[in-house]
Amino acid sequence: ARKVILPFWRKPIDVESKVENDRPVAESPVTIADRMAEESMRHLIEKHHPTHGIYGEEFGSVRTTARYVWVLDPIDGTKSFITGKPLFGTLIALLEDGIPIIGIIDQCVLKERWVGVVGEGTTLNGVKVTTASGNGDEEGNERG
């Protein structure tokens, strides 16, 4: 998604409104960057994991009863993206039998990618991190 989104960053871009009546604020903006980023992620999932399901922000859901289901929000914070503020990110989760096992926050403009994996902890740009409340976590990892 990062490679798709960055060429649109702080460039003139058309904005459409989409209405989702099941949300607290029914109307929200969407751009070609949102759509192209989700298409890119869906293509990779379909190519490498064709039996996995997908919940997508822009293109709906497929195979949601599959054992593994990906949850995709290509640009969380589209209003910030549109106005040139770096307060947006791509959100990705992988569910196993409905339970999150992987979570990813990719803030492409800030060049930060947070990845959390159940049983393995969290990384920032590939480096293990823990909370600031201690010197390490229950697995003995040192604070990054």
Secondary structure, 3 states (H helix, E strand, C coil): CHHHHHHHCCCCCCEEEEECCCCCCCEEEEEHHHHHHHHHHHHHHHHHCCCCEEEECCCEEECCCCCEEEEEEEEECHHHHHCCCCCCEEEEEEEECCEEEEEEEEECCCCEEEEEECCCEEEECCEEECCCCCCECCCCCECC
